[in-house]
Amino acid sequence: MALLEVKNLRVCFRTRKGIVRAVNDISFSLDAGKTLAIVGESGSGKSVSAMSVLRLLDGNGYIESGEILFDEHETGRAVDLARLSEREMSKIRGNRISVIFQEPMTALNPVFTVKRQLIEPFLVHGGHTKKQAEIEAEKMLEAVRIPAPKRVLKEYPHQLSGGMRQRIMIAMALACQPKILIADEPTTALDVTIQAQILELMRDLQKERGTAILFITHDLGVVNETADEVAVTYCGQIVERAKRSALFGGRYSHPYTEGLLSSIPSLHKKKERLDCIAGSVPSPWELPKGCKFAPRCPYATQKCIVKEPALESVGNSASGHAVRCFYPEKEERKSDRHAELVVRLRT
């Protein structure tokens, strides 16, 4: 059994307009020492899916159904995080499963020193004395390659650069040697040089500690550097799940994945304009009846508009490649017969 297995997860939010489902029947798994990247446009449900694992939803959010199975000791006897009490979850958060947030300046408390914030995981989860916690905190700063750790421990977040603050967030997240690290767009607010350093740091720490990483991002360049597997999300659903090597090796199947990959800037693309996906993500209150991507898909047929496809395996079942599309084969989508259907539909 996988270290983490999410099955048929549905997450809803109460709003003034009524109940809206942000995550609709999402399933994925994460193995020890591996990295799963969840990608998609803003509003696709990727962050909500990840935060549901730790039950860190806004006050108006709740898990409607599904299972979040965490096999902490890899014994085959997993606990369902969706069913645990708040007291039981507090023993897992920051201890067995940790999170790195997108903007460290809002995640770190500006009125407390780095030391006061970094020793907390050791005091709460590790049972250390204050002196022991301070020693461990200094070791963690050294582990994330922060120079002069004794000095940095005495400083406040605003006295540090963005890259230093993100390293401190990583140190806090890894303090108790968690089994799983959730990284919610941890490099978005950083410049490309610091971004590369943070990604290298995370890879090195993962190799040393065997931590599994659930990486949330919209940056496909980052995905290509970090992930073992990729789950592409759209309108609260996974539309394609595959090995990173398959997607970036041209063996993708879903038209949405095709659009995302073709829109990546490249030195080898000699075009005046980048490719783009037509239209925009539909409102969660006005989702299409059939395939959620059909209004933006250049290959959609009448079947796509009236019926919703299921997420099904393609190719070799052992590869784990699955796609939510009636026409997963590129050749079929681009055939003369199919092109005729598209023209007929558009007219």
Stockholm file with secondary structure:
# STOCKHOLM 1.0

chainA/1-347         MALLEVKNLRVCFRTRKGIVRAVNDISFSLDAGKTLAIVGESGSGKSVSAMSVLRLLDGNGYIESGEILFDEHETGRAVDLARLSEREMSKIRGNRISVIFQEPMTALNPVFTVKRQLIEPFLVHGGHTKKQAEIEAEKMLEAVRIPAPKRVLKEYPHQLSGGMRQRIMIAMALACQPKILIADEPTTALDVTIQAQILELMRDLQKERGTAILFITHDLGVVNETADEVAVTYCGQIVERAKRSALFGGRYSHPYTEGLLSSIPSLHKKKERLDCIAGSVPSPWELPKGCKFAPRCPYATQKCIVKEPALESVGNSASGHAVRCFYPEKEERKSDRHAELVVRLRT
#=GR chainA/1-347 SS CCSEEEEEEEEEEEETTEEEEEEEEEEEEECTTCEEEEECSTTSSHHHHHHHHTTCCCTTEEEEEEEEEECTTSSSCCEEGGGSCHHHHHTTBTTTEEEECSCHHHHSCTTSCHHHHHSHHHHHTSCCCHHHHHHHHHHHHHHTTCSSHHHHHTSCGGGSCHHHHHHHHHHHHHTTCCSEEEEESTTTTSCHHHHHHHHHHHHHHHHHHCCEEEEEESCHHHHHHHCSEEEEEETTEEEEEEEHHHHHTTCCCCHHHHHHHHTSCCTTCCCSSCCCCSSCCCCTTSCCSSCTTGGGCTTCCHHHHHSCCCCEECSCGGGTCEECCSCCCHHHHTSHHHHHHHHHHHC
#=GC SS_cons         CCSEEEEEEEEEEEETTEEEEEEEEEEEEECTTCEEEEECSTTSSHHHHHHHHTTCCCTTEEEEEEEEEECTTSSSCCEEGGGSCHHHHHTTBTTTEEEECSCHHHHSCTTSCHHHHHSHHHHHTSCCCHHHHHHHHHHHHHHTTCSSHHHHHTSCGGGSCHHHHHHHHHHHHHTTCCSEEEEESTTTTSCHHHHHHHHHHHHHHHHHHCCEEEEEESCHHHHHHHCSEEEEEETTEEEEEEEHHHHHTTCCCCHHHHHHHHTSCCTTCCCSSCCCCSSCCCCTTSCCSSCTTGGGCTTCCHHHHHSCCCCEECSCGGGTCEECCSCCCHHHHTSHHHHHHHHHHHC
//
